[in-house]
Amino acid sequence: MIEFLIGVDGGGSGTRVRLARLDGATLAEGSSGPSGLLHGIKSAWASVEDAIAKAFAAAGLALPERGRIAVGLGLAGVHNHQWAANFVEANPGYGAVALETDAFTTVLGAHQGRPGVIIALGTGSVGEILQEDGTRREVGGWGFPAGDEASGAWIGLRAVNHIQQVIDGRAQASAFADAVIEACGGNRNRIQVWLANATQTNYAQLARLVLQHADSNPTACAILTEAGQQVALIAEALDPSHKLPIALCGGLGEPMRPYLPAELLQRIVPPHGDSAEGGLRLIQQHLKE
């Protein structure tokens, strides 16, 4: 007998879950490490389960048997259908599981299940539209380093490209470059080691330095301005008619606003909810079906 619902927002940097009763009343939230499927099925479930346990603890409730919990998940990496199938197959015993892309749960949460556009900017990036006829389409989300334009990892990669040129003498030194150099090890040899081991998450962590120096450094500002142009291209590809509202979501959604073209800014609306909220909507719909 299902008694509790969990909505999951899982990506390359971390996992957030929202705990609700069967009637949808929210109880608490929990968070844990990355659960993007790129990190492996076992690791993804471990992060989800850890976040669920923390949500029940935050609600002051004992962790119930898994069979009493239904879980709606929006995870990065679901585009790989084999990974998605393996993840669902590895369900450790939850009473019901519904899995979708984190882009789709984000659009469900942002527009309360109604038609609209989202552009999610976090460790990765993706845009999705839910159209008035119920169809959906995705733009971007090809994954780092080949795609994910305007994401934290994309921004961080460009910052690393810049410090390579600074260290070589191909670009001018600056406080911005010094900050990124220090974050990646401090000297050429250590940066080489950093590069050999860096993940998408490591690159994304450098985006905060780009944001911090954008007001004072032209290179940092140019990186973010180009990111803003990439966001505009995603929006245009999703909804060339300009009819539907656009919500900027993810950790970089709000920080990127100053770097968006003015025309795009006029179409931006605040998201009503997040991907975890969309996960709750997803599992509620799944249970009805």
C-alpha positions as CSV (number, residue, x, y, z in Angstrom):
1,M,0.0,0.0,0.0
2,I,1.6,3.3,-1.1
3,E,1.6,5.9,1.6
4,F,4.4,8.3,0.6
5,L,5.5,10.0,-2.7
6,I,9.0,11.1,-3.6
7,G,9.9,13.5,-6.3
8,V,13.6,13.3,-7.4
9,D,15.7,15.8,-9.2
10,G,19.0,14.0,-10.0
11,G,21.9,15.4,-12.0
12,G,25.7,15.5,-12.3
13,S,26.3,17.7,-9.2
14,G,23.7,16.3,-6.7
15,T,20.3,14.9,-6.0
16,R,17.4,16.6,-4.4
17,V,14.2,14.9,-3.3
18,R,10.8,16.1,-2.0
19,L,8.8,13.9,0.3
20,A,5.0,14.1,0.2
21,R,2.0,12.2,1.5
22,L,-0.2,10.3,-1.0
23,D,-2.5,13.4,-1.1
24,G,0.4,15.5,-2.3
25,A,1.0,17.4,1.0
26,T,4.7,18.2,1.1
27,L,6.5,17.0,4.3
28,A,10.3,17.6,3.8
29,E,13.3,17.6,1.5
30,G,16.6,15.7,1.4
31,S,19.7,15.9,-0.7
32,S,22.7,13.8,-1.6
33,G,25.5,13.3,-4.2
34,P,25.1,13.0,-8.0
35,S,22.6,10.6,-9.5
36,G,23.0,11.3,-13.2
37,L,23.1,7.9,-14.9
38,L,26.5,8.7,-16.3
39,H,27.9,8.0,-12.8
40,G,26.5,4.4,-12.9
41,I,23.2,2.7,-12.0
42,K,24.4,1.5,-8.5
43,S,25.8,5.0,-7.6
44,A,22.6,6.7,-8.8
45,W,20.3,4.5,-6.7
46,A,22.7,5.0,-3.7
47,S,22.4,8.8,-3.9
48,V,18.6,8.6,-4.4
49,E,18.2,6.3,-1.4
50,D,20.4,8.5,0.8
51,A,18.4,11.6,-0.1
52,I,15.2,9.8,0.6
53,A,16.4,8.7,4.0
54,K,17.4,12.3,4.8
55,A,14.0,13.6,3.7
56,F,12.2,11.2,6.1
57,A,14.6,12.2,8.9
58,A,13.9,15.9,8.2
59,A,10.2,15.1,8.5
60,G,10.8,13.4,11.8
61,L,9.5,10.1,10.4
62,A,11.0,6.6,10.6
63,L,12.0,5.3,7.2
64,P,9.2,3.0,6.0
65,E,9.5,-0.1,3.9
66,R,10.3,0.7,0.3
67,G,7.0,-0.9,-0.8
68,R,5.1,1.9,0.8
69,I,6.9,4.6,-1.2
70,A,6.3,5.6,-4.9
71,V,9.1,7.5,-6.6
72,G,9.0,9.8,-9.6
73,L,12.5,10.6,-10.9
74,G,13.8,13.1,-13.3
75,L,17.4,12.1,-13.9
76,A,20.2,13.2,-16.2
77,G,21.3,10.5,-18.6
78,V,17.9,9.0,-19.3
79,H,18.4,9.7,-23.0
80,N,20.5,6.5,-22.9
81,H,17.6,4.1,-23.1
82,Q,19.7,1.2,-21.9
83,W,20.8,3.1,-18.8
84,A,17.2,4.0,-18.1
85,A,16.0,0.5,-18.5
86,N,18.8,-0.8,-16.3
87,F,18.0,1.8,-13.6
88,V,14.3,0.9,-13.5
89,E,15.2,-2.8,-13.4
90,A,17.5,-2.2,-10.5
91,N,14.6,-0.8,-8.4
92,P,15.5,-1.9,-4.9
93,G,11.8,-2.5,-4.0
94,Y,9.8,0.7,-4.2
95,G,6.1,0.3,-4.6
96,A,6.1,2.2,-7.9
97,V,8.8,4.0,-10.0
98,A,8.3,6.4,-12.8
99,L,11.5,7.6,-14.6
100,E,11.8,10.6,-17.0
101,T,14.5,13.0,-18.2
102,D,15.3,15.8,-15.7
103,A,14.2,18.2,-18.5
104,F,10.7,16.8,-18.6
105,T,10.2,16.9,-14.8
106,T,11.6,20.4,-14.9
107,V,8.9,21.5,-17.4
108,L,6.2,19.8,-15.4
109,G,7.3,21.6,-12.3
110,A,7.9,25.0,-13.8
111,H,4.6,25.3,-15.5
112,Q,2.4,23.2,-13.2
113,G,1.9,20.6,-16.0
114,R,0.7,23.2,-18.4
115,P,2.2,24.1,-21.8
116,G,5.5,26.0,-21.6
117,V,9.2,26.1,-22.2
118,I,12.1,25.5,-19.8
119,I,15.8,26.1,-20.3
120,A,17.6,24.3,-17.5
121,L,21.1,25.6,-16.7
122,G,23.1,23.7,-14.2
123,T,26.1,21.4,-14.4
124,G,24.6,20.6,-17.8
125,S,22.0,22.3,-19.9
126,V,18.9,21.4,-21.8
127,G,15.7,23.0,-23.2
128,E,12.3,21.4,-23.4
129,I,8.9,22.4,-24.6
130,L,5.5,21.0,-23.6
131,Q,3.2,22.1,-26.4
132,E,-0.5,22.8,-26.3
133,D,-1.3,19.5,-28.0
134,G,0.6,17.6,-25.3
135,T,3.6,16.8,-27.5
136,R,7.1,17.6,-26.2
137,R,10.4,18.3,-27.8
138,E,13.9,18.7,-26.5
139,V,16.8,20.9,-27.7
140,G,20.3,20.6,-26.5
141,G,21.2,18.2,-23.7
142,W,23.7,16.4,-25.8
143,G,26.1,16.1,-22.9
144,F,29.4,17.5,-21.9
145,P,31.9,18.1,-23.5
146,A,30.2,17.8,-26.9
147,G,27.2,19.9,-26.1
148,D,25.4,21.4,-23.0
149,E,26.0,24.9,-24.2
150,A,25.7,27.6,-21.5
151,S,25.9,25.1,-18.7
152,G,28.2,25.4,-15.8
153,A,30.6,22.8,-17.3
154,W,30.6,24.6,-20.7
155,I,31.4,27.8,-18.9
156,G,34.1,26.2,-16.8
157,L,35.7,24.6,-19.9
158,R,36.1,28.0,-21.5
159,A,37.6,29.3,-18.3
160,V,40.2,26.5,-18.5
161,N,40.8,27.2,-22.2
162,H,41.6,30.8,-21.1
163,I,44.1,29.9,-18.4
164,Q,46.0,27.6,-20.8
165,Q,46.5,30.6,-23.0
166,V,47.5,32.8,-20.1
167,I,50.1,30.3,-18.8
168,D,51.5,30.0,-22.3
169,G,51.7,33.8,-22.8
170,R,49.0,33.8,-25.5
171,A,46.6,35.8,-23.4
172,Q,47.0,38.5,-20.7
173,A,47.2,37.6,-17.1
174,S,44.5,38.9,-14.7
175,A,42.9,38.4,-11.3
176,F,40.3,36.2,-13.0
177,A,42.9,34.0,-14.6
178,D,44.8,33.8,-11.3
179,A,41.7,32.6,-9.5
180,V,41.0,29.8,-12.1
181,I,44.6,28.8,-12.1
182,E,44.6,28.4,-8.4
183,A,41.4,26.4,-8.4
184,C,42.9,24.0,-10.9
185,G,46.1,23.4,-9.0
186,G,48.2,26.5,-9.2
187,N,50.8,25.7,-11.9
188,R,51.2,24.0,-15.2
189,N,52.1,20.5,-13.9
190,R,49.3,20.4,-11.4
191,I,46.8,21.7,-13.9
192,Q,47.8,18.9,-16.2
193,V,46.9,16.4,-13.4
194,W,43.6,18.3,-12.8
195,L,42.8,18.0,-16.5
196,A,43.5,14.3,-16.5
197,N,41.0,13.7,-13.7
198,A,38.4,16.5,-14.1
199,T,34.8,15.5,-14.4
200,Q,31.8,17.5,-15.7
201,T,31.1,18.5,-12.1
202,N,34.7,19.8,-11.6
203,Y,34.4,22.0,-14.7
204,A,31.0,23.3,-13.6
205,Q,32.4,24.3,-10.2
206,L,34.6,26.9,-12.1
207,A,31.5,28.7,-13.3
208,R,31.2,30.6,-10.0
209,L,34.6,32.2,-10.6
210,V,33.5,33.3,-14.1
211,L,30.4,34.9,-12.5
212,Q,32.4,36.5,-9.7
213,H,34.8,38.2,-12.2
214,A,32.4,39.1,-15.0
215,D,31.9,42.7,-13.9
216,S,35.7,43.4,-13.8
217,N,37.2,41.1,-16.5
218,P,36.3,41.3,-20.2
219,T,37.1,37.6,-20.8
220,A,34.8,36.4,-18.1
221,C,32.1,38.7,-19.3
222,A,32.6,37.5,-22.9
223,I,32.2,33.9,-21.8
224,L,28.9,34.7,-20.1
225,T,27.7,36.8,-23.0
226,E,28.3,34.0,-25.4
227,A,26.5,31.7,-22.9
228,G,23.5,34.1,-23.1
229,Q,23.5,33.9,-26.8
230,Q,23.4,30.1,-26.7
231,V,20.4,30.3,-24.3
232,A,18.7,32.5,-26.9
233,L,19.4,30.0,-29.7
234,I,17.9,27.1,-27.6
235,A,14.8,29.2,-26.9
236,E,14.3,30.1,-30.6
237,A,14.7,26.5,-31.6
238,L,12.1,25.3,-29.1
239,D,9.5,28.0,-29.8
240,P,10.0,30.0,-32.9
241,S,6.5,31.3,-32.6
242,H,7.3,33.0,-29.3
243,K,3.9,32.0,-28.0
244,L,4.7,30.1,-24.8
245,P,6.2,31.3,-21.5
246,I,9.9,30.4,-20.8
247,A,11.2,29.5,-17.4
248,L,14.9,29.6,-16.6
249,C,15.7,26.8,-14.2
250,G,18.6,25.2,-12.5
251,G,21.3,26.7,-10.4
252,L,22.6,29.0,-13.2
253,G,19.1,30.2,-14.3
254,E,19.0,33.3,-12.2
255,P,22.7,34.2,-12.4
256,M,22.6,34.1,-16.2
257,R,19.7,36.6,-16.5
258,P,22.0,39.7,-16.9
259,Y,23.7,38.1,-19.9
260,L,20.6,37.2,-21.9
261,P,19.5,39.3,-24.9
262,A,16.8,41.8,-24.1
263,E,14.2,40.3,-26.4
264,L,14.5,36.9,-24.7
265,L,14.2,38.5,-21.2
266,Q,10.8,39.8,-22.1
267,R,9.5,36.2,-22.5
268,I,11.0,34.9,-19.2
269,V,8.6,34.0,-16.4
270,P,9.4,32.7,-12.9
271,P,9.1,28.9,-12.6
272,H,6.2,27.8,-10.4
273,G,8.1,24.7,-9.1
274,D,11.3,22.8,-9.7
275,S,12.2,19.4,-11.1
276,A,11.6,17.7,-7.8
277,E,8.0,19.1,-7.9
278,G,7.8,17.8,-11.4
279,G,8.9,14.4,-10.1
280,L,5.9,14.4,-7.7
281,R,3.6,15.3,-10.6
282,L,5.1,12.5,-12.7
283,I,4.5,9.8,-10.0
284,Q,1.0,11.0,-9.2
285,Q,0.1,10.7,-12.9
286,H,1.8,7.3,-13.1
287,L,-0.3,6.0,-10.1
288,K,-3.5,7.3,-11.7
289,E,-2.7,5.4,-14.9
